[in-house]
């Protein structure tokens, strides 16, 4: 895999985790208790948020290790000749289409935008 794809995957992972963190923050009440998966202990919302923030820190650590703290990627994404990976773009579009909510009404049809 290329360095740019690896970097983009890590950045996407951070965005996905932050999206989940935001959802978790709005969905959970302050005094709500949660069960952990690995040891079945109970934790509160703030502890859960702390665990998710640690996950983000681990991805950032991996990203810094991958890029040598940003030293070996200077200009990588600012190159005027940089072209997006069209295959990856197609995969993203397919994945988004699969995750679209479905409707039970047979008269409604999803028509993708072709801009």
WOHU-V563089 format. One record per pair of residues at least 12 apart in sequence whose ideal C-beta (glycine too) atoms are under 8 Angstrom apart, sorted by the first residue. I is the first residue (numbers start at 1). J is the second residue. Records with the same first field share a line. If there is no record, write none. Layout:
I: J ; J
//
This chain:
3: 66 ; 67 ; 72 ; 73 ; 76
4: 76 ; 77 ; 85
5: 85 ; 88
6: 66
7: 63 ; 66 ; 67 ; 73 ; 76
8: 88
10: 59 ; 62 ; 63 ; 66
11: 63
13: 59
14: 56 ; 59 ; 60 ; 63
17: 52 ; 55 ; 56 ; 59
18: 56
20: 52
21: 49 ; 52 ; 53 ; 56
24: 45 ; 48 ; 49 ; 52
25: 45 ; 49
28: 45 ; 48
29: 45
30: 44 ; 45 ; 46
31: 44 ; 45
32: 44 ; 45
34: 48
93: 112
97: 110 ; 112
//
